[in-house]
Amino acid sequence: MATLILQKTSGGSIRRCDSRCHYAKFPECKCICGGRFHGAGKSPGGIQRAWEKHQEEALRKLSLLLSETEYLKPGNPEAPKRAIIGRVERG
């Protein structure tokens, strides 16, 4: 059974996205992928296309995170004086 996403929690539980999701018979996804790979195995190349899309999205989010981290570094004159989760306050 191929697993594309696996998460182990500190409590020891495991969440995964595997062939039960990829070849699902029902429309509702209950796994960790949130529907991203749900039923993708039913069409030729479907899992590969879904995985490539997932990788592109993850790299885009990582790039945004890294640019925000660079922006918020101490010593950057453009950085706000105080950053609060959800919003940035100046002054």
C-alpha positions as CSV (number, residue, x, y, z in Angstrom):
1,M,0.0,0.0,0.0
2,A,1.7,3.2,-1.2
3,T,1.6,6.1,1.4
4,L,2.0,9.6,0.0
5,I,1.5,11.5,3.3
6,L,2.2,10.2,6.8
7,Q,1.9,12.1,10.1
8,K,2.8,10.8,13.5
9,T,1.6,12.8,16.5
10,S,3.3,13.1,19.8
11,G,0.5,11.0,21.3
12,G,1.5,8.1,19.0
13,S,-1.4,8.2,16.6
14,I,-0.7,8.0,12.8
15,R,-2.6,9.7,10.0
16,R,-1.9,8.8,6.4
17,C,-3.0,9.1,2.8
18,D,-2.7,5.7,1.1
19,S,-4.3,3.5,-1.5
20,R,-7.6,3.4,0.5
21,C,-7.9,7.1,-0.4
22,H,-6.3,6.9,-3.9
23,Y,-8.8,4.2,-5.1
24,A,-11.7,5.3,-2.9
25,K,-15.2,4.2,-3.8
26,F,-17.0,6.9,-1.9
27,P,-16.8,10.7,-2.6
28,E,-16.0,11.8,1.0
29,C,-12.3,11.9,2.0
30,K,-11.5,11.3,5.7
31,C,-7.7,11.0,5.5
32,I,-4.9,13.6,6.0
33,C,-4.8,14.8,2.4
34,G,-8.1,16.5,2.7
35,G,-9.2,15.3,-0.7
36,R,-6.1,16.2,-2.6
37,F,-5.4,12.6,-3.7
38,H,-8.9,11.2,-3.2
39,G,-9.8,8.9,-6.1
40,A,-6.7,10.0,-8.0
41,G,-5.7,6.4,-8.7
42,K,-8.7,5.8,-10.8
43,S,-7.4,7.6,-13.8
44,P,-4.0,6.9,-15.6
45,G,-1.3,9.1,-14.2
46,G,-3.8,10.6,-11.7
47,I,-1.7,10.1,-8.6
48,Q,1.4,11.4,-10.3
49,R,-0.4,14.6,-11.4
50,A,-1.9,15.1,-7.9
51,W,1.5,14.6,-6.3
52,E,3.2,17.1,-8.7
53,K,0.5,19.7,-7.9
54,H,0.9,19.0,-4.2
55,Q,4.7,19.5,-4.5
56,E,4.3,22.8,-6.4
57,E,1.9,24.1,-3.7
58,A,4.2,23.0,-0.9
59,L,7.2,24.7,-2.5
60,R,5.2,27.9,-3.1
61,K,4.2,27.9,0.6
62,L,7.8,27.3,1.7
63,S,9.0,30.1,-0.5
64,L,6.5,32.5,1.0
65,L,7.4,31.4,4.5
66,L,11.2,31.9,3.8
67,S,10.6,35.3,2.3
68,E,8.5,36.3,5.4
69,T,11.2,35.0,7.7
70,E,13.8,37.0,5.9
71,Y,11.5,40.1,6.1
72,L,11.0,39.7,9.8
73,K,14.7,39.2,10.7
74,P,16.0,41.6,13.4
75,G,18.1,44.3,11.8
76,N,16.0,44.5,8.6
77,P,15.1,48.2,8.5
78,E,11.8,47.4,6.8
79,A,10.8,44.8,9.4
80,P,8.0,45.8,11.7
81,K,8.9,46.4,15.3
82,R,6.4,43.9,16.6
83,A,4.9,40.9,14.8
84,I,1.7,39.4,16.2
85,I,0.3,36.1,14.8
86,G,-2.4,37.0,12.3
87,R,-1.4,40.7,11.8
88,V,1.6,43.0,11.9
89,E,1.7,46.1,14.0
90,R,3.9,49.0,13.3
91,G,5.1,51.5,15.9
